[in-house]
């Protein structure tokens, strides 16, 4: 085997090792896990997550996941806790302590103080019989057969197992809270994700004028309206009611089939029943309509009244795709 093959095989072995460890975690999901989820769900304070070393790094990620999915959380480093950070913990808080061995000096020193207000203590550990495991109310077992590390020393499978258990807690809590995409958006207002979930069609309407003609408008008026508004389209409106749409494509097709344009009116070439979207719909919905019908413009309505046009480019410029 050449070096390149060794590298590829080593990477595959690492991935398989960790994936097998994760799959085996399902054997440890029991009533303690169920009760831990219930305790967090009923917690009137926050979830305080603590740990040390690599477990501390996993803890910060679990906190981030909780906070973004509706479970208020914060991280307290185990080493700093005994030097004043214990003041973070309030009587109504629920605590998750992460430690692979459950017997490290820092964890053994900290554990008795974690429940001084009668707080619920949830342990994530590979050793249920450890000091932490025996003093916790509920134990989530994160045991693995070995680490992917060739020397079986560097935390790899074990920290992945801790992370996955944190995700499993978060998902259960989301489902119990009926946490919807709209709720998720409230915690992610920035960037493309926030825009996709929060931005409404009416938020983009100010970018353009509102092209419109009457059904009896001449072809000249139609061309001028489309040209001046620079959207390649105009709505056809009669008595404040949207009755059709004319695109520059409609004009081209007309010119290919008609020689005498003097008597042609907007109603003669318009497409009736145009695609529309309500101004209070999310932009994501407008994008879906545009893509489903392979069009680039969409007429916007408010309680069935035509109020403007949204263009595919407007949506793409916002980073929504």
C-alpha positions as YAML, in Angstrom:
chain: A
units: angstrom
residues:
- id: 1
  name: UNK
  ca: [0.00, 0.00, 0.00]
- id: 2
  name: UNK
  ca: [1.25, 3.46, -0.88]
- id: 3
  name: UNK
  ca: [1.03, 6.45, 1.44]
- id: 4
  name: UNK
  ca: [-2.01, 7.88, -0.33]
- id: 5
  name: UNK
  ca: [-3.92, 4.63, 0.18]
- id: 6
  name: UNK
  ca: [-2.87, 4.55, 3.85]
- id: 7
  name: UNK
  ca: [-4.24, 8.05, 4.40]
- id: 8
  name: UNK
  ca: [-7.54, 7.25, 2.71]
- id: 9
  name: UNK
  ca: [-7.95, 4.03, 4.67]
- id: 10
  name: UNK
  ca: [-7.05, 5.73, 7.94]
- id: 11
  name: UNK
  ca: [-9.72, 8.39, 7.35]
- id: 12
  name: UNK
  ca: [-12.32, 5.74, 6.53]
- id: 13
  name: UNK
  ca: [-11.42, 3.74, 9.63]
- id: 14
  name: UNK
  ca: [-11.78, 6.82, 11.83]
- id: 15
  name: UNK
  ca: [-15.20, 7.66, 10.42]
- id: 16
  name: UNK
  ca: [-16.42, 4.07, 10.76]
- id: 17
  name: UNK
  ca: [-15.09, 3.82, 14.31]
- id: 18
  name: UNK
  ca: [-16.89, 6.95, 15.44]
- id: 19
  name: UNK
  ca: [-20.11, 6.10, 13.59]
- id: 20
  name: UNK
  ca: [-20.21, 2.66, 15.23]
- id: 21
  name: UNK
  ca: [-19.71, 4.25, 18.65]
- id: 22
  name: UNK
  ca: [-22.60, 6.62, 17.99]
- id: 23
  name: UNK
  ca: [-24.87, 3.81, 16.80]
- id: 24
  name: UNK
  ca: [-24.14, 1.89, 20.00]
- id: 25
  name: UNK
  ca: [-25.39, 4.80, 22.11]
- id: 26
  name: UNK
  ca: [-28.99, 3.84, 21.33]
- id: 27
  name: UNK
  ca: [-28.50, 0.82, 23.63]
- id: 28
  name: UNK
  ca: [-28.03, 3.21, 26.57]
- id: 29
  name: UNK
  ca: [-31.16, 5.31, 26.08]
- id: 30
  name: UNK
  ca: [-33.34, 4.45, 29.07]
- id: 31
  name: UNK
  ca: [-35.62, 5.97, 31.70]
- id: 32
  name: UNK
  ca: [-32.81, 8.20, 32.95]
- id: 33
  name: UNK
  ca: [-32.70, 9.86, 29.53]
- id: 34
  name: UNK
  ca: [-36.48, 10.25, 29.50]
- id: 35
  name: UNK
  ca: [-36.47, 11.71, 33.01]
- id: 36
  name: UNK
  ca: [-33.61, 14.06, 32.14]
- id: 37
  name: UNK
  ca: [-35.57, 15.44, 29.19]
- id: 38
  name: UNK
  ca: [-38.63, 15.90, 31.40]
- id: 39
  name: UNK
  ca: [-36.57, 17.68, 34.05]
- id: 40
  name: UNK
  ca: [-35.16, 20.13, 31.48]
- id: 41
  name: UNK
  ca: [-38.58, 20.65, 29.94]
- id: 42
  name: UNK
  ca: [-40.06, 21.53, 33.35]
- id: 43
  name: UNK
  ca: [-37.08, 23.67, 34.39]
- id: 44
  name: UNK
  ca: [-38.17, 27.25, 35.09]
- id: 45
  name: UNK
  ca: [-34.60, 28.53, 35.02]
- id: 46
  name: UNK
  ca: [-31.78, 27.80, 32.63]
- id: 47
  name: UNK
  ca: [-29.74, 24.74, 31.80]
- id: 48
  name: UNK
  ca: [-26.23, 25.21, 33.15]
- id: 49
  name: UNK
  ca: [-23.76, 22.97, 31.32]
- id: 50
  name: UNK
  ca: [-20.33, 22.34, 32.84]
- id: 51
  name: UNK
  ca: [-17.24, 20.27, 32.11]
- id: 52
  name: UNK
  ca: [-13.49, 20.45, 31.75]
- id: 53
  name: UNK
  ca: [-11.01, 19.77, 28.96]
- id: 54
  name: UNK
  ca: [-12.47, 18.37, 25.74]
- id: 55
  name: UNK
  ca: [-15.78, 17.83, 27.54]
- id: 56
  name: UNK
  ca: [-15.92, 21.57, 28.17]
- id: 57
  name: UNK
  ca: [-15.62, 22.21, 24.44]
- id: 58
  name: UNK
  ca: [-18.48, 19.81, 23.78]
- id: 59
  name: UNK
  ca: [-20.46, 21.55, 26.52]
- id: 60
  name: UNK
  ca: [-20.20, 24.92, 24.78]
- id: 61
  name: UNK
  ca: [-21.58, 23.40, 21.60]
- id: 62
  name: UNK
  ca: [-24.49, 21.80, 23.46]
- id: 63
  name: UNK
  ca: [-25.25, 25.18, 25.03]
- id: 64
  name: UNK
  ca: [-25.25, 26.78, 21.58]
- id: 65
  name: UNK
  ca: [-27.64, 24.14, 20.26]
- id: 66
  name: UNK
  ca: [-29.97, 24.50, 23.25]
- id: 67
  name: UNK
  ca: [-30.08, 28.29, 23.00]
- id: 68
  name: UNK
  ca: [-30.86, 28.20, 19.28]
- id: 69
  name: UNK
  ca: [-33.67, 25.69, 19.72]
- id: 70
  name: UNK
  ca: [-35.60, 27.24, 22.59]
- id: 71
  name: UNK
  ca: [-33.86, 25.95, 25.72]
- id: 72
  name: UNK
  ca: [-32.15, 28.86, 27.58]
- id: 73
  name: UNK
  ca: [-28.68, 27.69, 28.55]
- id: 74
  name: UNK
  ca: [-25.23, 28.85, 29.59]
- id: 75
  name: UNK
  ca: [-21.82, 27.28, 30.07]
- id: 76
  name: UNK
  ca: [-19.82, 27.23, 33.29]
- id: 77
  name: UNK
  ca: [-16.25, 25.93, 33.14]
- id: 78
  name: UNK
  ca: [-15.66, 23.35, 35.87]
- id: 79
  name: UNK
  ca: [-12.23, 24.70, 36.80]
- id: 80
  name: UNK
  ca: [-13.51, 28.26, 37.16]
- id: 81
  name: UNK
  ca: [-16.66, 27.20, 39.01]
- id: 82
  name: UNK
  ca: [-14.89, 26.55, 42.30]
- id: 83
  name: UNK
  ca: [-13.20, 29.95, 42.05]
- id: 84
  name: UNK
  ca: [-16.36, 32.02, 41.99]
- id: 85
  name: UNK
  ca: [-18.32, 31.03, 38.90]
- id: 86
  name: UNK
  ca: [-20.64, 28.86, 41.00]
- id: 87
  name: UNK
  ca: [-22.60, 32.08, 41.46]
- id: 88
  name: UNK
  ca: [-23.96, 31.45, 37.98]
- id: 89
  name: UNK
  ca: [-26.19, 28.68, 39.34]
- id: 90
  name: UNK
  ca: [-29.59, 29.73, 40.64]
- id: 91
  name: UNK
  ca: [-32.09, 27.55, 42.57]
- id: 92
  name: UNK
  ca: [-34.41, 27.09, 39.57]
- id: 93
  name: UNK
  ca: [-31.63, 25.96, 37.20]
- id: 94
  name: UNK
  ca: [-31.03, 22.46, 35.87]
- id: 95
  name: UNK
  ca: [-27.40, 21.29, 35.54]
- id: 96
  name: UNK
  ca: [-25.67, 19.03, 33.03]
- id: 97
  name: UNK
  ca: [-22.15, 17.94, 33.95]
- id: 98
  name: UNK
  ca: [-20.05, 16.30, 31.25]
- id: 99
  name: UNK
  ca: [-17.06, 14.10, 32.13]
- id: 100
  name: UNK
  ca: [-15.84, 10.99, 30.36]
- id: 101
  name: UNK
  ca: [-14.40, 9.36, 33.49]
- id: 102
  name: UNK
  ca: [-16.63, 11.11, 36.00]
- id: 103
  name: UNK
  ca: [-13.73, 10.90, 38.45]
- id: 104
  name: UNK
  ca: [-11.37, 13.73, 37.49]
- id: 105
  name: UNK
  ca: [-10.21, 15.82, 40.49]
- id: 106
  name: UNK
  ca: [-11.98, 18.95, 39.25]
- id: 107
  name: UNK
  ca: [-15.29, 17.13, 38.77]
- id: 108
  name: UNK
  ca: [-15.06, 15.39, 42.14]
- id: 109
  name: UNK
  ca: [-14.40, 18.73, 43.81]
- id: 110
  name: UNK
  ca: [-17.23, 20.47, 41.97]
- id: 111
  name: UNK
  ca: [-20.03, 17.88, 42.05]
- id: 112
  name: UNK
  ca: [-21.11, 18.35, 45.72]
- id: 113
  name: UNK
  ca: [-21.68, 22.06, 45.08]
- id: 114
  name: UNK
  ca: [-23.74, 21.64, 41.94]
- id: 115
  name: UNK
  ca: [-26.89, 20.68, 43.77]
- id: 116
  name: UNK
  ca: [-26.61, 22.90, 46.83]
- id: 117
  name: UNK
  ca: [-29.93, 24.60, 45.96]
- id: 118
  name: UNK
  ca: [-31.64, 21.28, 45.28]
- id: 119
  name: UNK
  ca: [-30.92, 21.57, 41.54]
- id: 120
  name: UNK
  ca: [-31.43, 18.56, 39.28]
- id: 121
  name: UNK
  ca: [-28.04, 17.18, 38.19]
- id: 122
  name: UNK
  ca: [-27.74, 15.30, 34.89]
- id: 123
  name: UNK
  ca: [-24.46, 13.51, 34.18]
- id: 124
  name: UNK
  ca: [-23.12, 12.71, 30.73]
- id: 125
  name: UNK
  ca: [-20.36, 10.19, 31.38]
- id: 126
  name: UNK
  ca: [-18.91, 6.92, 30.17]
- id: 127
  name: UNK
  ca: [-18.82, 5.61, 33.74]
- id: 128
  name: UNK
  ca: [-22.17, 5.44, 35.56]
- id: 129
  name: UNK
  ca: [-20.38, 4.08, 38.65]
- id: 130
  name: UNK
  ca: [-18.07, 7.09, 38.86]
- id: 131
  name: UNK
  ca: [-18.26, 9.76, 41.56]
- id: 132
  name: UNK
  ca: [-20.24, 11.97, 39.21]
- id: 133
  name: UNK
  ca: [-22.53, 9.14, 38.13]
- id: 134
  name: UNK
  ca: [-23.37, 8.13, 41.68]
- id: 135
  name: UNK
  ca: [-24.15, 11.71, 42.72]
- id: 136
  name: UNK
  ca: [-26.26, 12.65, 39.70]
- id: 137
  name: UNK
  ca: [-30.03, 12.43, 39.59]
- id: 138
  name: UNK
  ca: [-29.92, 11.04, 36.06]
- id: 139
  name: UNK
  ca: [-27.05, 9.50, 34.10]
- id: 140
  name: UNK
  ca: [-26.77, 9.64, 30.31]
- id: 141
  name: UNK
  ca: [-24.23, 6.99, 29.42]
- id: 142
  name: UNK
  ca: [-21.69, 7.99, 26.75]
- id: 143
  name: UNK
  ca: [-19.61, 4.81, 26.78]
- id: 144
  name: UNK
  ca: [-17.45, 3.81, 23.80]
- id: 145
  name: UNK
  ca: [-15.32, 0.69, 23.30]
- id: 146
  name: UNK
  ca: [-12.24, 2.66, 22.30]
- id: 147
  name: UNK
  ca: [-11.09, 5.92, 20.77]
- id: 148
  name: UNK
  ca: [-10.36, 6.25, 17.06]
- id: 149
  name: UNK
  ca: [-6.94, 7.51, 18.12]
- id: 150
  name: UNK
  ca: [-4.33, 4.84, 17.18]
- id: 151
  name: UNK
  ca: [-3.04, 4.98, 20.75]
- id: 152
  name: UNK
  ca: [-6.56, 4.92, 22.22]
- id: 153
  name: UNK
  ca: [-5.71, 8.10, 24.13]
- id: 154
  name: UNK
  ca: [-6.97, 11.28, 22.43]
- id: 155
  name: UNK
  ca: [-10.70, 11.85, 23.07]
- id: 156
  name: UNK
  ca: [-12.48, 11.26, 19.76]
- id: 157
  name: UNK
  ca: [-15.26, 8.69, 19.92]
- id: 158
  name: UNK
  ca: [-16.01, 9.68, 23.51]
- id: 159
  name: UNK
  ca: [-16.44, 13.39, 22.77]
- id: 160
  name: UNK
  ca: [-18.51, 12.60, 19.68]
- id: 161
  name: UNK
  ca: [-20.74, 10.43, 21.86]
- id: 162
  name: UNK
  ca: [-21.19, 13.32, 24.32]
- id: 163
  name: UNK
  ca: [-22.07, 15.67, 21.48]
- id: 164
  name: UNK
  ca: [-24.64, 13.27, 20.03]
- id: 165
  name: UNK
  ca: [-26.34, 12.83, 23.39]
- id: 166
  name: UNK
  ca: [-26.60, 16.62, 23.63]
- id: 167
  name: UNK
  ca: [-28.19, 16.72, 20.19]
- id: 168
  name: UNK
  ca: [-30.61, 13.96, 21.19]
- id: 169
  name: UNK
  ca: [-31.68, 16.00, 24.21]
- id: 170
  name: UNK
  ca: [-32.17, 19.08, 22.04]
- id: 171
  name: UNK
  ca: [-34.27, 17.25, 19.46]
- id: 172
  name: UNK
  ca: [-36.53, 15.68, 22.11]
- id: 173
  name: UNK
  ca: [-37.07, 19.09, 23.70]
- id: 174
  name: UNK
  ca: [-37.84, 20.67, 20.32]
- id: 175
  name: UNK
  ca: [-40.46, 18.04, 19.61]
- id: 176
  name: UNK
  ca: [-42.05, 18.33, 23.06]
- id: 177
  name: UNK
  ca: [-42.22, 22.12, 22.67]
- id: 178
  name: UNK
  ca: [-43.56, 21.81, 19.11]
- id: 179
  name: UNK
  ca: [-40.68, 24.02, 18.04]
- id: 180
  name: UNK
  ca: [-41.44, 25.19, 14.47]
- id: 181
  name: UNK
  ca: [-39.31, 26.80, 11.74]
- id: 182
  name: UNK
  ca: [-40.87, 30.15, 12.66]
- id: 183
  name: UNK
  ca: [-39.62, 29.72, 16.23]
- id: 184
  name: UNK
  ca: [-36.18, 28.78, 14.95]
- id: 185
  name: UNK
  ca: [-36.12, 31.96, 12.85]
- id: 186
  name: UNK
  ca: [-36.61, 34.13, 15.94]
- id: 187
  name: UNK
  ca: [-33.25, 32.92, 17.25]
- id: 188
  name: UNK
  ca: [-31.52, 33.27, 13.85]
- id: 189
  name: UNK
  ca: [-32.53, 36.69, 12.48]
- id: 190
  name: UNK
  ca: [-29.19, 37.35, 10.84]
- id: 191
  name: UNK
  ca: [-27.77, 36.01, 7.59]
- id: 192
  name: UNK
  ca: [-29.40, 34.07, 4.79]
- id: 193
  name: UNK
  ca: [-31.13, 31.65, 7.16]
- id: 194
  name: UNK
  ca: [-32.86, 34.40, 9.11]
- id: 195
  name: UNK
  ca: [-33.93, 36.17, 5.93]
- id: 196
  name: UNK
  ca: [-35.28, 32.96, 4.46]
- id: 197
  name: UNK
  ca: [-37.42, 32.26, 7.49]
- id: 198
  name: UNK
  ca: [-38.41, 35.81, 8.48]
- id: 199
  name: UNK
  ca: [-38.40, 38.13, 5.47]
- id: 200
  name: UNK
  ca: [-41.84, 38.86, 4.02]
- id: 201
  name: UNK
  ca: [-42.68, 39.69, 0.42]
- id: 202
  name: UNK
  ca: [-43.75, 43.20, 1.40]
- id: 203
  name: UNK
  ca: [-40.22, 43.84, 2.72]
- id: 204
  name: UNK
  ca: [-38.94, 43.77, -0.88]
- id: 205
  name: UNK
  ca: [-41.70, 45.80, -2.52]
- id: 206
  name: UNK
  ca: [-40.05, 49.21, -2.07]
- id: 207
  name: UNK
  ca: [-37.38, 48.29, -4.61]
- id: 208
  name: UNK
  ca: [-39.60, 48.93, -7.66]
- id: 209
  name: UNK
  ca: [-42.37, 51.06, -9.06]
- id: 210
  name: UNK
  ca: [-45.74, 49.43, -9.75]
- id: 211
  name: UNK
  ca: [-46.26, 48.94, -13.49]
- id: 212
  name: UNK
  ca: [-49.88, 48.68, -14.57]
- id: 213
  name: UNK
  ca: [-52.12, 49.39, -17.54]
- id: 214
  name: UNK
  ca: [-55.86, 49.20, -18.20]
- id: 215
  name: UNK
  ca: [-57.38, 46.44, -20.37]
- id: 216
  name: UNK
  ca: [-58.12, 48.94, -23.14]
- id: 217
  name: UNK
  ca: [-54.63, 50.49, -23.10]
- id: 218
  name: UNK
  ca: [-52.92, 50.64, -26.49]
- id: 219
  name: UNK
  ca: [-49.91, 48.56, -27.34]
- id: 220
  name: UNK
  ca: [-47.85, 51.75, -27.34]
- id: 221
  name: UNK
  ca: [-48.90, 52.46, -23.75]
- id: 222
  name: UNK
  ca: [-48.10, 48.91, -22.76]
- id: 223
  name: UNK
  ca: [-44.60, 49.11, -24.29]
- id: 224
  name: UNK
  ca: [-43.92, 52.47, -22.65]
- id: 225
  name: UNK
  ca: [-45.06, 51.17, -19.23]
- id: 226
  name: UNK
  ca: [-42.90, 48.06, -19.44]
- id: 227
  name: UNK
  ca: [-39.93, 50.07, -20.70]
- id: 228
  name: UNK
  ca: [-40.15, 52.84, -18.09]
- id: 229
  name: UNK
  ca: [-40.59, 50.50, -15.11]
- id: 230
  name: UNK
  ca: [-37.79, 48.21, -16.34]
- id: 231
  name: UNK
  ca: [-39.24, 45.00, -15.00]
- id: 232
  name: UNK
  ca: [-40.10, 43.34, -18.29]
- id: 233
  name: UNK
  ca: [-43.71, 43.02, -17.20]
- id: 234
  name: UNK
  ca: [-46.83, 44.99, -16.35]
- id: 235
  name: UNK
  ca: [-50.04, 44.13, -14.56]
- id: 236
  name: UNK
  ca: [-53.41, 44.71, -16.23]
- id: 237
  name: UNK
  ca: [-55.83, 46.28, -13.77]
- id: 238
  name: UNK
  ca: [-59.51, 47.18, -14.15]
- id: 239
  name: UNK
  ca: [-61.45, 48.97, -11.38]
- id: 240
  name: UNK
  ca: [-58.68, 48.08, -8.89]
- id: 241
  name: UNK
  ca: [-59.04, 44.41, -9.82]
- id: 242
  name: UNK
  ca: [-56.09, 42.45, -11.20]
- id: 243
  name: UNK
  ca: [-57.26, 40.87, -14.46]
- id: 244
  name: UNK
  ca: [-54.04, 39.91, -16.24]
- id: 245
  name: UNK
  ca: [-50.33, 40.26, -16.90]
- id: 246
  name: UNK
  ca: [-48.28, 41.19, -19.97]
- id: 247
  name: UNK
  ca: [-44.60, 40.29, -20.24]
- id: 248
  name: UNK
  ca: [-42.02, 41.34, -22.80]
- id: 249
  name: UNK
  ca: [-42.30, 37.78, -24.08]
- id: 250
  name: UNK
  ca: [-45.98, 38.38, -24.83]
- id: 251
  name: UNK
  ca: [-45.00, 41.46, -26.84]
- id: 252
  name: UNK
  ca: [-42.43, 39.54, -28.88]
- id: 253
  name: UNK
  ca: [-44.89, 36.79, -29.69]
- id: 254
  name: UNK
  ca: [-47.46, 39.39, -30.76]
- id: 255
  name: UNK
  ca: [-44.99, 41.05, -33.12]
- id: 256
  name: UNK
  ca: [-44.25, 37.69, -34.74]
- id: 257
  name: UNK
  ca: [-47.93, 37.08, -35.56]
- id: 258
  name: UNK
  ca: [-49.44, 40.55, -36.07]
- id: 259
  name: UNK
  ca: [-48.73, 43.08, -38.81]
- id: 260
  name: UNK
  ca: [-51.31, 45.73, -37.91]
- id: 261
  name: UNK
  ca: [-50.89, 46.85, -34.29]
- id: 262
  name: UNK
  ca: [-53.15, 49.89, -34.41]
- id: 263
  name: UNK
  ca: [-56.25, 48.26, -32.94]
- id: 264
  name: UNK
  ca: [-54.62, 45.81, -30.50]
- id: 265
  name: UNK
  ca: [-55.22, 46.53, -26.82]
- id: 266
  name: UNK
  ca: [-53.71, 45.19, -23.63]
- id: 267
  name: UNK
  ca: [-56.60, 42.79, -23.05]
- id: 268
  name: UNK
  ca: [-55.91, 41.15, -26.44]
- id: 269
  name: UNK
  ca: [-52.45, 39.86, -25.49]
- id: 270
  name: UNK
  ca: [-52.54, 39.65, -21.70]
- id: 271
  name: UNK
  ca: [-52.42, 36.36, -19.82]
- id: 272
  name: UNK
  ca: [-55.45, 36.17, -17.51]
- id: 273
  name: UNK
  ca: [-55.27, 34.76, -13.98]
- id: 274
  name: UNK
  ca: [-51.59, 35.61, -13.38]
- id: 275
  name: UNK
  ca: [-49.51, 33.99, -10.66]
- id: 276
  name: UNK
  ca: [-49.63, 36.06, -7.47]
- id: 277
  name: UNK
  ca: [-48.33, 36.02, -3.94]
- id: 278
  name: UNK
  ca: [-49.75, 37.78, -0.89]
- id: 279
  name: UNK
  ca: [-47.59, 40.54, 0.55]
- id: 280
  name: UNK
  ca: [-47.64, 38.89, 3.99]
- id: 281
  name: UNK
  ca: [-46.23, 35.59, 2.71]
- id: 282
  name: UNK
  ca: [-42.61, 34.76, 3.45]
- id: 283
  name: UNK
  ca: [-40.16, 35.47, 0.63]
- id: 284
  name: UNK
  ca: [-39.32, 31.78, 0.71]
- id: 285
  name: UNK
  ca: [-42.86, 31.06, -0.51]
- id: 286
  name: UNK
  ca: [-42.51, 33.57, -3.37]
- id: 287
  name: UNK
  ca: [-39.25, 31.91, -4.42]
- id: 288
  name: UNK
  ca: [-40.95, 28.53, -4.44]
- id: 289
  name: UNK
  ca: [-43.70, 29.82, -6.77]
- id: 290
  name: UNK
  ca: [-41.16, 31.39, -9.12]
- id: 291
  name: UNK
  ca: [-39.14, 28.18, -9.30]
- id: 292
  name: UNK
  ca: [-42.15, 25.88, -9.66]
- id: 293
  name: UNK
  ca: [-43.46, 27.84, -12.66]
- id: 294
  name: UNK
  ca: [-40.09, 28.84, -14.17]
- id: 295
  name: UNK
  ca: [-40.87, 32.56, -14.07]
- id: 296
  name: UNK
  ca: [-38.86, 35.56, -12.90]
- id: 297
  name: UNK
  ca: [-41.56, 38.02, -11.78]
- id: 298
  name: UNK
  ca: [-44.50, 37.62, -9.47]
- id: 299
  name: UNK
  ca: [-47.39, 40.02, -8.92]
- id: 300
  name: UNK
  ca: [-47.94, 40.91, -5.29]
- id: 301
  name: UNK
  ca: [-51.39, 41.36, -3.77]
- id: 302
  name: UNK
  ca: [-52.80, 42.59, -0.49]
- id: 303
  name: UNK
  ca: [-56.27, 41.18, 0.17]
- id: 304
  name: UNK
  ca: [-56.54, 40.50, -3.59]
- id: 305
  name: UNK
  ca: [-55.57, 44.08, -4.50]
- id: 306
  name: UNK
  ca: [-52.51, 44.46, -6.75]
- id: 307
  name: UNK
  ca: [-49.77, 46.40, -4.96]
- id: 308
  name: UNK
  ca: [-46.54, 45.65, -6.82]
- id: 309
  name: UNK
  ca: [-44.07, 43.16, -8.27]
- id: 310
  name: UNK
  ca: [-41.36, 41.00, -6.76]
- id: 311
  name: UNK
  ca: [-38.50, 39.89, -9.01]
- id: 312
  name: UNK
  ca: [-36.37, 36.76, -8.70]
- id: 313
  name: UNK
  ca: [-33.21, 38.90, -8.67]
- id: 314
  name: UNK
  ca: [-34.48, 40.79, -5.60]
- id: 315
  name: UNK
  ca: [-34.67, 37.53, -3.70]
- id: 316
  name: UNK
  ca: [-31.30, 36.26, -4.88]
- id: 317
  name: UNK
  ca: [-29.63, 39.55, -3.90]
- id: 318
  name: UNK
  ca: [-30.79, 38.94, -0.33]
- id: 319
  name: UNK
  ca: [-28.92, 35.62, -0.32]
- id: 320
  name: UNK
  ca: [-32.12, 33.59, -0.25]
- id: 321
  name: UNK
  ca: [-31.96, 30.57, -2.52]
...
